[in-house]
């Protein structure tokens, strides 16, 4: 049976009993995490200018909450869980400039005969004013006109500018109608300036309601859905507040003059041509080509890699390139120096043919003197049997 069919009985029960029959829940103390560092950090930026709460104050919110995460003595009803979560959020939000507002839905004494009540119009946020709005959520009764409430929010948000986070707390249980069309209309009006976040405050039997809330949060590119138990702890609430109100900026990088992805302070080859594949030192390496022990011949399966290097040379005509040969530490210094020369000459000869004279190529062997990794393993030695290309002149 829909909750709207129980409207008359719910109103009568509320008038007769009010809220006095339920002894308020005693939640464990909550110590909010200090997020003030986010407001001072260069890595984070405030992304939300306003938040507006839609709170489910319908009859189902008078049910005992049994879904974990918020132990209380005596046990809490769902409405108390919603209020406790809003209180914890209020304690966790750091000192930032915001507007806040709150609207609830239900029928009868707990909201209004219209099914929705504006508990706090959108106004400059302060912890005390928002706490008073939370306290105005006195009880739950009647049906669940979430759709009408979202419709009403269209006007509530007119005074806001910038990005608004619409945060909906509900069990999603037996809503009068699907709220999705109303939410779509709201998104259609405010577009990217509105992000929808939903907090499921239901019990296991209300699992279909969680799917409804997920649908709402998925309507835009921003926003997400979570559950009461997941954000009840200081850590969980801090993460929620951070994700709703802040965005993490990309790190501020040092210069990278040759645009090879290696910072100038770590780039041992600072004039690598655009398009070249580099190693962690920023040096142009023909990645994937490694020579067998004591060999300098280029295997045919590596030709396409050398062809790619030749293409870079063609796109950057006039370069002077030193083809550098290297070895592992197996063998004598003298032998390895000669072997590295032969490897460099092999690659130089191939590139001269493929680059069609677009670059001036020299070659030089460095033996085992410049390893890029350990020689203590077979894999490391294979990486050191390599050829690099160094720009001598642009």
PyMOL commands that set and color helices and strands:
alter all, ss='L'
color gray80, all
select helices_A, chain A and resi 3-17+36-40+59-62+78-92+127-135+146-159+180-193+204-217+228-231+234-245+300-315+333-355+378-384
alter helices_A, ss='H'
color red, helices_A
select strands_A, chain A and resi 44-46+50-56+99-105+116-124+164-170+194-200+225-227+246-248+284-285+319-325+359-365+387-393
alter strands_A, ss='S'
color yellow, strands_A
deselect
rebuild
show_as cartoon
